[in-house]
Amino acid sequence: MVKNSCIFYLVNDNPIHINRLYNSLEYLQRNFLDEYPYPVIIGHEGISQIVIDGIKQRLKGSVYFYKVNFSIPDYPQEILSQIPERFKGHWDESAFFSIGYRHMCRLFSGQLYKETFFENVKYLLRLDCDSYLTDKVTYDIFQRMEETGSVYGTVGTDTDMDYVVEGFGDACASYFKDKYNFSKPTTMFQTHFDLTDVQWIKSSDYMDFYDYIDSTGNIYIKRWGDAVVKYQGMSHTAGSRIYLFGDLPYKHGGDL
């Protein structure tokens, strides 16, 4: 067990999400926490007592509930005036990325590590409501990070959509200059499993990169997502200290 490490979910009160969260927690408890009883943190903007009780019923160990207070940063008016209330998705006429979704992107891009609640945390594993450890995990995920000297852990990469990275590659090239030699700006980590050394990242060049990205306002204006931000930031600052959990019995998406 690695002291001061935890697992973090961000949840809302959507019944579909809550049901998936319950399933995720049951798998997590049975396939990991029974052997490695790390605390679980439930981040939320407000959830009912029924949901809180349902979460507690599915976890045997320590669980904490953390109120997240989302708001658009105090950007200059020229940035604020460009932020759309709804960022339209191209796959469906009625689909869009809400302000709340973009708050989440900002949180997981870097803002989470500035929260005083997490100031003493060593490793933080972020999971989505539909992240599932589908079978017994035979080792301590956090200890594996410590043993390998890793500062970031992932289950792999994927590709984001072109229309949500508009201008992102240019911003990365401008920031990293001659060091910007990585793949397309659409390349992203699968951040539904996102394991970060909080103590390292808070004092690293990654946070300078995050602050730069955040200052553009384009997480809100253009829906630059945490997955592409994490990929470019970690690839440039963590380098070989990124660990691939390629052997985990893990699935993301939908119901189990």
Phi, psi and omega per residue, in radians:
M1 nan 2.371 3.113
V2 -1.772 2.074 -3.064
K3 -0.999 2.486 3.047
N4 1.103 0.543 3.074
S5 -1.917 2.696 -3.022
C6 -2.708 2.959 3.069
I7 -2.007 2.364 -3.009
F8 -2.191 2.281 2.980
Y9 -2.069 2.507 2.935
L10 -1.919 2.132 -3.010
V11 -2.217 2.761 2.955
N12 -2.234 -3.075 -3.011
D13 -1.672 0.286 3.059
N14 -1.148 2.167 -3.062
P15 -0.974 -0.646 3.113
I16 -1.109 -0.783 3.128
H17 -1.114 -0.733 -3.109
I18 -1.120 -0.750 3.117
N19 -1.094 -0.682 3.091
R20 -1.185 -0.666 3.087
L21 -1.054 -0.791 3.119
Y22 -0.985 -0.781 3.118
N23 -1.113 -0.769 3.136
S24 -1.038 -0.749 -3.128
L25 -1.170 -0.661 3.128
E26 -1.116 -0.758 3.084
Y27 -1.152 -0.731 3.133
L28 -1.052 -0.790 -3.134
Q29 -1.104 -0.858 -3.055
R30 -1.203 -0.672 -2.976
N31 -1.770 -0.118 3.109
F32 -2.465 -0.936 -3.002
L33 -1.206 -0.467 3.079
D34 -1.013 -0.617 -3.129
E35 -1.640 -0.610 -3.076
Y36 -2.246 1.533 -2.968
P37 -1.388 1.226 3.068
Y38 -1.371 2.632 3.094
P39 -1.220 2.652 3.092
V40 -2.016 2.299 3.115
I41 -1.899 2.233 3.093
I42 -1.869 1.863 3.064
G43 -1.496 2.468 -3.070
H44 -2.838 2.806 3.025
E45 -1.662 -0.160 -3.095
G46 2.635 2.023 3.108
I47 -2.329 2.740 -3.044
S48 -1.320 2.834 3.084
Q49 -1.118 -0.561 3.102
I50 -1.071 -0.761 3.120
V51 -1.178 -0.742 3.102
I52 -1.015 -0.782 3.120
D53 -1.128 -0.691 3.122
G54 -1.102 -0.653 3.094
I55 -1.165 -0.811 -3.124
K56 -1.082 -0.603 -3.139
Q57 -1.146 -0.417 -3.047
R58 -1.709 -0.064 -3.131
L59 -2.153 2.311 -3.113
K60 -1.532 -0.459 -3.040
G61 -1.776 -2.639 -3.067
S62 -1.294 2.286 3.038
V63 -2.369 2.361 -3.112
Y64 -2.169 2.593 3.140
F65 -2.012 2.153 -3.030
Y66 -2.087 2.072 -3.141
K67 -1.365 2.086 3.116
V68 -1.684 2.249 -3.136
N69 -1.871 1.718 -3.088
F70 -1.517 2.434 2.992
S71 -2.789 2.689 3.066
I72 -1.235 2.329 -3.125
P73 -1.035 2.899 -3.124
D74 -1.414 1.164 3.132
Y75 -1.297 2.798 2.968
P76 -1.047 2.697 -3.085
Q77 -1.016 -0.568 -3.122
E78 -1.126 -0.490 3.045
I79 -1.431 -0.826 -3.115
L80 -0.982 -0.640 -3.088
S81 -1.218 -0.259 -3.123
Q82 -1.674 -0.143 -3.054
I83 -1.384 2.035 3.123
P84 -1.387 2.545 3.083
E85 -1.150 -0.653 3.111
R86 -2.196 2.163 3.062
F87 -1.720 1.946 -2.936
K88 -1.226 2.371 2.974
G89 -1.502 2.603 -3.072
H90 -1.568 -0.170 -3.023
W91 -1.543 -0.167 -3.065
D92 -2.786 2.363 -3.108
E93 -1.032 -0.526 -3.084
S94 -1.726 0.009 -3.079
A95 -1.545 2.510 3.086
F96 -2.774 2.795 3.042
F97 -1.684 2.005 -3.087
S98 -1.285 2.927 3.005
I99 -1.022 -0.674 3.122
G100 -1.051 -0.716 3.104
Y101 -1.087 -0.724 -3.125
R102 -1.263 -0.523 2.958
H103 -1.004 -0.768 3.133
M104 -1.078 -0.747 3.118
C105 -1.023 -0.739 3.138
R106 -1.163 -0.753 -3.136
L107 -0.995 -0.871 -3.043
F108 -1.430 -0.238 3.016
S109 -1.222 -0.550 -3.115
G110 3.069 -0.386 -3.041
Q111 -1.115 -0.536 -3.132
L112 -0.974 -0.648 -3.054
Y113 -1.341 -0.100 3.062
K114 -1.659 -0.157 -3.128
E115 -1.229 2.269 -3.095
T116 -1.100 -0.437 3.124
F117 -1.007 -0.528 -3.061
F118 -1.834 0.250 -2.994
E119 -1.129 -0.429 -3.139
N120 -1.829 0.076 -3.127
V121 -1.252 2.424 3.051
K122 -1.520 -1.302 3.091
Y123 -1.894 2.395 3.088
L124 -2.173 2.105 3.074
L125 -1.770 2.005 3.049
R126 -1.563 2.272 3.007
L127 -2.163 2.625 3.019
D128 -1.494 2.905 3.085
C129 -1.058 -0.474 3.120
D130 -1.923 0.656 2.975
S131 -1.735 2.228 -3.024
Y132 -2.271 2.189 2.913
L133 -1.525 1.799 -2.871
T134 -1.447 -0.190 3.134
D135 -2.649 3.029 -3.100
K136 -1.008 2.267 3.010
V137 -1.568 2.184 -2.954
T138 -1.612 0.123 3.123
Y139 -2.628 2.858 3.108
D140 -1.390 1.954 -3.096
I141 -1.002 -0.727 -3.095
F142 -1.246 -0.680 3.109
Q143 -1.152 -0.583 3.073
R144 -1.062 -0.700 3.072
M145 -1.064 -0.809 -3.111
E146 -1.125 -0.767 -3.094
E147 -1.140 -0.562 -3.108
T148 -1.650 -0.015 -3.137
G149 1.184 0.468 -3.085
S150 -1.514 2.611 3.107
V151 -2.004 -0.152 3.093
Y152 -2.571 2.371 3.128
G153 -2.193 2.464 -3.091
T154 -2.539 2.840 3.028
V155 -1.754 0.033 3.072
G156 2.523 -3.070 -3.119
T157 -2.024 2.904 3.121
D158 -2.668 -2.964 -3.125
T159 -2.233 2.242 3.091
D160 -1.475 3.021 -3.110
M161 -1.417 2.483 -3.074
D162 -0.983 -0.692 -2.977
Y163 -1.334 -0.123 3.064
V164 -1.842 0.204 3.055
V165 -2.198 0.394 -3.134
E166 -0.984 2.104 3.117
G167 1.425 -0.115 -3.067
F168 -1.172 -0.728 3.114
G169 -1.066 -0.718 3.117
D170 -1.118 -0.684 3.122
A171 -1.129 -0.732 3.116
C172 -1.134 -0.741 3.124
A173 -1.088 -0.688 3.124
S174 -1.156 -0.698 -3.097
Y175 -1.311 -0.857 -3.049
F176 -1.519 -0.244 3.102
K177 0.941 -2.160 -3.038
D178 -1.228 -0.170 3.114
K179 -1.505 -0.094 -3.103
Y180 -1.428 1.590 -3.095
N181 -2.351 0.457 -3.126
F182 -1.666 -3.089 -2.998
S183 -1.233 -3.004 -3.046
K184 -0.954 2.667 3.130
P185 -1.144 -0.194 3.089
T186 -1.459 -0.197 3.138
T187 -1.180 2.354 -3.075
M188 -2.516 2.690 2.947
F189 -1.348 2.656 3.033
Q190 -1.424 1.472 -2.962
T191 -1.374 0.136 2.947
H192 -1.244 -0.196 2.908
F193 -2.285 1.799 -2.911
D194 -2.377 1.784 -3.020
L195 -1.937 2.018 -2.979
T196 -2.198 2.403 2.971
D197 -1.381 1.773 -3.019
V198 -1.132 -0.698 -3.130
Q199 -1.133 -0.658 3.107
W200 -1.195 -0.860 -2.995
I201 -1.150 -0.568 -3.114
K202 -1.128 -0.503 -3.093
S203 -1.869 0.178 -3.032
S204 -1.720 2.989 3.056
D205 -1.181 -0.299 3.123
Y206 -0.992 -0.748 -3.082
M207 -1.176 -0.523 3.032
D208 -1.131 -0.709 3.093
F209 -1.127 -0.785 3.104
Y210 -1.028 -0.796 -3.131
D211 -1.050 -0.658 3.106
Y212 -1.125 -0.837 3.125
I213 -1.079 -0.765 -3.129
D214 -1.074 -0.655 -3.075
S215 -1.167 -0.369 3.140
T216 -1.303 -0.373 -3.077
G217 1.373 0.035 -2.997
N218 -1.400 -0.138 2.928
I219 -1.107 -0.592 3.125
Y220 -1.617 -0.685 -3.063
I221 -1.297 -0.808 -3.018
K222 -1.973 0.018 -3.127
R223 1.068 0.728 2.971
W224 -1.095 2.196 -3.023
G225 -1.650 2.801 -3.140
D226 -1.093 -0.489 -3.071
A227 -1.179 -0.725 3.108
V228 -1.325 -0.626 3.107
V229 -1.100 -0.809 3.125
K230 -1.075 -0.713 -3.104
Y231 -1.092 -0.912 -3.112
Q232 -1.156 -0.756 -3.111
G233 -1.124 -0.837 -3.121
M234 -1.237 -0.658 3.130
S235 -1.054 -0.622 -3.111
H236 -1.496 -0.468 -3.021
T237 -1.919 -0.509 -3.126
A238 -1.685 -0.500 3.062
G239 0.989 -2.131 -3.080
S240 -1.299 -0.046 -3.129
R241 -1.585 0.394 3.046
I242 -1.725 2.233 -3.091
Y243 -1.888 2.288 3.114
L244 -1.703 2.019 3.087
F245 -1.505 1.247 -3.067
G246 -1.391 -0.196 -3.076
D247 -1.827 0.108 -3.110
L248 -1.287 2.424 2.989
P249 -1.348 1.526 -2.924
Y250 -2.361 2.479 3.067
K251 -2.464 2.510 3.076
H252 -2.216 2.441 2.997
G253 1.877 2.346 3.048
G254 1.244 -2.690 -3.097
D255 -1.891 2.770 3.022
L256 -2.110 nan nan
